[in-house]
Amino acid sequence: MNVLIAYYHLGEITKVVDKFDSLFKKKKINCIKFQANVKQELDLKKQFKIEKKLSLLNPIPQIKNFDLIIIGTPIISFTSVPAINIFIRSLPELKNKKIVLFATGIGLSGNAIKKMSSLLSMKNANIIDFQVFSSIFEFDSKKMLEVEKFFKKFFEKIV
């Protein structure tokens, strides 16, 4: 099995990505991490205003090589970040691909998962699970246990 974790590096998201990566490695599963960043150097506020005109900095790995795609976003202004939305829009048809979504943020989850799900529905994606991890503090060992529980939950659905 090959897994792709696509994410936007901001806040606590890297801790979640690294935890998933280590859990996959323990199970001897190949996992590739892909940071979705935009080419244009703009702050997030400007990115939201011109999202549909932006492009990704790096090419997306060949999706056909992955059995599972995990997509993670920080929650900004109650939604997913532009780089993740662009990543999803740039994906090919996802029929027969298993998708897991997650988001990290402070407080309310807003529409982050709903936005990503909506974009993925246009690609015929099979979203098998999703989770929002929120905390006003840095993710500690207790919060990382939550991440581990989510991993176990979705892992049961892919084996």
Secondary structure as the mmCIF struct_conf table of DSSP 4:
data_model
#
loop_
_struct_conf.conf_type_id
_struct_conf.id
_struct_conf.beg_label_comp_id
_struct_conf.beg_label_asym_id
_struct_conf.beg_label_seq_id
_struct_conf.end_label_comp_id
_struct_conf.end_label_asym_id
_struct_conf.end_label_seq_id
STRN STRN1 ASN A 2 TYR A 7
TURN_TY1_P TURN_TY1_P1 GLY A 11 GLU A 12
HELX_RH_AL_P HELX_RH_AL_P1 ILE A 13 LYS A 26
TURN_TY1_P TURN_TY1_P2 LYS A 27 LYS A 28
STRN STRN2 ASN A 30 GLN A 35
STRN STRN3 VAL A 38 VAL A 38
BEND BEND1 LYS A 39 GLN A 40
HELX_RH_AL_P HELX_RH_AL_P2 LEU A 44 LYS A 49
TURN_TY1_P TURN_TY1_P3 ILE A 50 ILE A 50
HELX_RH_3T_P HELX_RH_3T_P1 GLU A 51 LYS A 53
STRN STRN4 LEU A 56 LEU A 56
BEND BEND2 LEU A 57 ASN A 58
HELX_LH_PP_P HELX_LH_PP_P1 PRO A 59 PRO A 61
HELX_RH_3T_P HELX_RH_3T_P2 ILE A 63 ASN A 65
BEND BEND3 ASP A 67 ASP A 67
STRN STRN5 LEU A 68 PRO A 74
STRN STRN6 ILE A 76 ILE A 76
TURN_TY1_P TURN_TY1_P4 SER A 77 PHE A 78
STRN STRN7 THR A 79 THR A 79
HELX_RH_AL_P HELX_RH_AL_P3 PRO A 82 SER A 90
TURN_TY1_P TURN_TY1_P5 LYS A 95 ASN A 96
STRN STRN8 LYS A 98 GLY A 105
BEND BEND4 ILE A 106 GLY A 107
TURN_TY1_P TURN_TY1_P6 GLY A 110 ASN A 111
HELX_RH_AL_P HELX_RH_AL_P4 ALA A 112 SER A 121
TURN_TY1_P TURN_TY1_P7 MET A 122 ASN A 124
STRN STRN9 ASN A 126 SER A 134
BEND BEND5 ILE A 136 PHE A 137
HELX_RH_AL_P HELX_RH_AL_P5 SER A 141 ILE A 158
#
